[in-house]
Structure formats: C-alpha cells, structure tokens
Amino acid sequence: MAHRAGGWRSGTGHDPGDPEVRAYLEDYTVLLSTVPHPSVVYDHRWDVVLANPAFDALFQGIAPHPTAMPHDNLMRFVLFHPQAGSVLGEHESSWCLPMLAHLAKGLEEHGQDAGLLAIRREIEDDPIMEAAYRQGLPHWLRTVGPDAAEHDGSVRPLWHPDPRWGRTHCRVVADTPRMLQALGYHHLTLVLREPRGGPRGMRAAPGGRRAAGHLRAVPAAEA
C-alpha cells in the first residue's frame, strides 16, 4: 500500500479536509500502491506527501540523514544526502543541476517560502555548491538548453538495489491530475527500463556519491 510520507496537507485551491477531496485522496493512495514503478507525490517545496512501495524499494538502502531523506524532501535528498549518488546515476549532471534549476524556479514563484529559502541558505554555506548554483547552472542551461532542466520525459540513470534491475535507466513521467494540481501537489513516476549492456544486476551499484562540497558538474569559470 502506498503511504503518506508527510501527510496530505493544505495546499492551494481545495481543502484536503473536505469530504469529497479526502475521498479522492484516499482513492489516489490506493491507485498509487498498484503502480509497479517508483512513484511519488510532493508539494511546491518538494516535501513528499505520498510514496508507493516501489519508491520505498528504490531507496531502501539509504542511511538516515537529519534533513535529506528521500521520503521527507526530494530536493534536499538530491542536493545534500551523501548517498544520493548510490541510487541516482550520473548524480551531478543528471540530477543535481536539474534540481538546482527547479530550486531557482521555485524561488521565483514562491520567493518567501521558508523551506525553499532554507535550502538556498544551505547552498550558500557551501562555496562549491554556491558556485554551481550562481555560475555553473546558468552556463549549463545555455549549453544544453532549458528543456534539460525539465523532469518530464527525461531519461536518467539509476542504480537499483534490487539485483533484477541493478544499473539501469528510468523515464521520468510527470502526470499530475487536475485534483492534485488544484491542491498544489505534483506527481512523478520513474518508469524503470531494462538494463543496457547485459542481464539485470550484472553490475553492482557504486558505494556512494561525493559530499555536496565536491559538486563539480559545470566549471564555474566558463559561466
């Protein structure tokens, strides 16, 4: 069964406490539990409100972290958890830079949001991440184009802990239904693909990603 990681919270538009809305969300929880691929619902600050069992399985080996667990906040997990690269392949270029772009967009739309501002301050405290955000990110977007920052439709590498998958790729599908959108929620599914270059599980996952201070995806000097 899918579970509510952060709980259905008030968003924009409808009130989750309304009986009709609550019934919809209960049914959506049941629906998500039947999706065989990692699937998650989150709000504008990337706080996770609902995750399915396949999402649990993908991140089952992640060690505890005080602020950056994947079931708490996806943005913080991608940017700050020292083990993010053990699941998210090509972590810096395929996951960190797009997420930094979403942080910038979120701050444009919700500039006074305390959660997003806290993430921004944490980046400021790390000189390498700050250079990546202020200089590397604009250079990357100029080089690859703004579409590269979009999650929907992108194909990204993963290291799945289940040896039946092992080193593989996923298609990121963003398909937020009208009711969730009205509540201020977003829905992503990572559609797993057959591993390339051999049978599932032929290669083991890497031990972990470098610390956030070693982010080096784009040379800041070229910005």
N, C-alpha and C positions, 0 to 999 in steps of 0.2 A: 504494500500500500504506500502511495506517496505520502509524505509527511510535511507538515508546516514547519519550516525551519525557523522563521522569525514570527510566524503567525500572521493571519490576514489583518492588516492594519488599515486605518483610514487613508484614502488617497484623494484624488480629485474626483468630482462627479458624485456617483452613487455612494451611499453609506454601506460599508460591509455588514453593518448590523441590521439592515433592512431584511425582513424575512425572505423576500424574493431573491435578493442579491446573495444572501447567505446560502440559500438552497442551490443557487448556481455554482457558488464556490465549492460547496460540498461535492456536487456532481463533477466539477472540474478536477477536484482532488482524486476522485475515483478514476476518471479518464486518464489522468497523467500516470497513475500507477500501472496502467496497461501498456504504456509506451515502452518498447524494448531498448530504446537508446537514451543516454543521459539527457534529462530534460529538467528545466528549472524556470521558476517564475521569480522575478525580482522587481524592485521599485526603482525610482529615478536615481537613487544613490547607490544602486547595486546591492542593497540589502536583500538577502534571499528570503522569500516568503513561502516558497513551496519547492520541494525537490522530490524526484521519484527514486525508486530503488536502484535504477541503472546509474543515476547520478551518484548515489551512495557508493556503489561498487567501484566507480571510476576513481574516487578519491579515498578509498578505504585505507590506504597505506600512509596517508598524510599525518605527520606528527602534530600534536597540539601546538597551537600558537595563540598568544593572548589577544591578537587583534585581526588576524588574517586567515581565518579558517574558511574553506570554500562554502560551507553551509551557512556562514554568517554574512559575508560580504565578498562577492566575486571580484570586485575591483581590487580590494585590499589583498585578496589571495594572489591574484595575478602579479601585482606590483611588489608585494612585501614578503610573502611567505618564502623562506629559504628552500623549500622543497617543491615549489611550483614547477620547476623545470623537470622534475622527475615524472610528471604527467603531461605537461604542456610542451610538446616538442618544438625545437627552434624558438625557445621561450621569448627571447628578446625581440626578434624581428616579427614573429608570427602572432604573438600575444601581448607583449608589453607595449609596443608602440601603438597598436590599435587601441589598447585600453587607455593609454595616455591621451589619445585623440578624443576618446569618449569622455574623459575627465574634463578636458578643455571645453567640449561641447556642453557638458553638464553645468559647468561653472558659468557659461554664457546664459543658459536658460534658468538656472537656479543659483544665482551668484551668492545668495545669503544662506544657502543650506549649510548647516553646521557640519554634517557628515562629510560633504564634499570638500569643504574648507579645511577640515582636519586632515584629509588625505593630501590636499595641496600643501599644507604646512609640513607634513611629514616628508614630502618630496623635497621641499626647500631645505630641510635639515640635512639632506644627503647631497653633497656637491655634484656627484656624478649623475644622480637621477635628475637633479635640477638642470644640469646642462643638457641632458637628454630631452627634458620637457621644453625648455625655453629655446634651444638651438637645434638639437638633433631632430625633434619631432617636426618642426617646420621644413627642415631640409628633406626629411623622409617623405613628407606629403608632396613636396614639389617634385621629388624624383619619381615616386611611384604613382602619384595621383591620389586625390581624396577618396576614391572608391576603395582603396586598400584598407582604409580605416573602418569600413562597414563590416559588421559581423555577418549579416545575412548573405548567404551564397558563397562565402569564403570556404576554402578547403585548407585545413590546418593539420599539422602532425600531432599525434598523441602517442603516449606510452601507456597502454592499458595494463593494469596489474593482473588481469586475467590472461594467462598464457595462451588462451584460444585466440586472443587478439594481439597481445604484445605490441610491437611497434606498428602503428597503423596511422590512418588519417581520418578526419571527420569533416563532413559538410555541416557548416553552421547554418541552421534554418531558424529565422525569426518569424513567427507566425502568431502574433498577439491578436486574439479575438476582440471584438468590439467591447464586450463587457469588461474584460480585463483592462483594456485601454482606457475606458471611462474611469476606472478605479486608480489609474496611474501606474499600472503594472506592465511588465514586458515578459515575453515568453521566448526562450531559446531552447533548441534541441540540437545536440551534437550527434548527427547521423553517422555512425561508425561505418568505415569502409573496410573491405577485405585488405589485409596487409599486402604490401607490394614486395616483390623480390623473394617470395617463398611462402611456406606454410605459416599459419598463425603461430606466434610465440617463438620464432626461430632466433630472435634476438632479445636479450634482456633489457629492461629499462635502465637508463643511466641512474647513478646514485643520487643525484640531486642537482639543483641549479646553484649558481653562484649567488652570493648575497646581493642584496639590492645595490650596494655600493659599487658593484662590478658591472653594472649595466653599461653596455658599450655598443649598442646596436648601430648607432649612426655617429660618425665623428663630428663633434660639435664644431670643429674648425671650419668645416665646409658649409656651415649654415650661413 
